[in-house]
Amino acid sequence: MIVVTASFVEGKKITKTLGLVKGNTIRARFIFKDIVALIKNMLGGEIEEYTKLMAESREQALDRMIKEAQALGANAVINCRFSTSYIMQSAAEILVYGTAVYVE
């Protein structure tokens, strides 16, 4: 599956537009990671636990979008975008969306 942020796929011709596809996940923070993050926040530096959590969340949302695109018969997704929003104090939604297309 080709996934691009552009409105075209270089060297390919879009022959069919199949529609909007999306994938999302909502993740809650874990209390142990919050304690580690608090300590790192005082000392400075990257909070690897949250970096990993967000990376895993993005991959899961992306996998779900690709699965939806494949179900429509697409072999590419154009105009791919990510969005993050807070659902509550300790939970965030990762949303990825784009346009499913068939390219030759």
C-alpha positions in Angstrom: 0.0 0.0 0.0 1.3 3.4 -1.0 0.6 6.1 1.5 1.6 9.7 0.7 0.9 13.2 2.1 0.8 14.6 -1.4 -2.3 14.8 -3.6 -0.7 12.5 -6.2 1.7 9.5 -6.3 4.9 10.4 -8.3 5.0 8.4 -11.5 1.6 6.9 -11.1 -1.8 7.8 -12.6 -4.9 7.8 -10.3 -7.6 5.9 -12.1 -10.2 5.7 -9.4 -11.0 7.7 -6.3 -12.6 5.5 -3.7 -13.3 7.9 -0.9 -12.3 9.0 2.6 -10.6 6.4 4.8 -9.6 6.8 8.4 -8.1 4.9 11.3 -7.9 5.9 15.0 -7.0 4.8 18.4 -7.5 6.2 21.9 -4.7 5.6 24.3 -4.6 6.2 28.1 -1.4 6.9 30.0 -0.2 4.4 32.5 0.5 5.5 36.1 4.0 4.1 36.1 4.9 6.0 32.9 3.5 9.1 34.5 5.9 8.8 37.5 8.9 8.2 35.2 7.8 11.2 33.1 7.4 13.4 36.1 11.0 12.6 37.2 12.3 13.2 33.6 10.4 16.4 33.4 12.3 17.7 36.5 15.6 16.6 35.1 15.0 17.4 31.5 15.3 15.4 28.4 13.1 13.2 26.2 10.4 11.2 27.8 10.9 8.0 25.9 7.9 6.2 27.4 5.5 8.8 25.9 7.5 8.9 22.6 7.0 5.1 22.3 3.4 5.3 23.3 2.6 7.9 20.7 4.6 6.1 18.0 2.8 2.8 18.6 -0.5 4.7 18.6 0.3 6.3 15.2 1.2 3.0 13.7 -2.0 1.3 15.0 -4.1 4.2 13.5 -2.2 4.0 10.2 -2.7 0.2 10.0 -6.4 0.6 10.6 -6.7 3.3 7.8 -4.8 1.0 5.4 -7.1 -1.9 6.2 -10.1 0.3 5.5 -8.5 1.4 2.2 -7.8 -2.2 1.2 -11.4 -3.1 1.9 -12.4 -0.5 -0.7 -10.0 -2.0 -3.3 -7.5 0.8 -3.0 -3.8 0.4 -3.6 -2.8 3.8 -2.4 -3.9 6.6 0.0 -3.2 10.2 -0.9 -3.5 13.4 1.2 -2.7 11.4 4.4 -2.9 13.5 7.6 -2.5 12.8 11.3 -4.5 14.5 14.1 -4.2 14.3 17.8 -6.8 15.4 20.3 -7.3 14.9 24.1 -10.4 13.0 25.1 -9.8 13.5 28.8 -6.9 14.4 31.0 -5.1 11.1 30.7 -6.2 9.9 27.2 -5.6 11.0 23.7 -7.0 10.1 20.3 -4.7 9.6 17.3 -6.6 9.9 14.0 -5.1 9.4 10.5 -7.1 10.0 7.4 -6.7 10.3 3.7 -8.3 9.6 0.3 -8.3 6.0 -0.9 -7.4 5.7 -4.6 -6.4 3.1 -7.2 -3.2 4.0 -9.1 -1.6 2.4 -12.1 
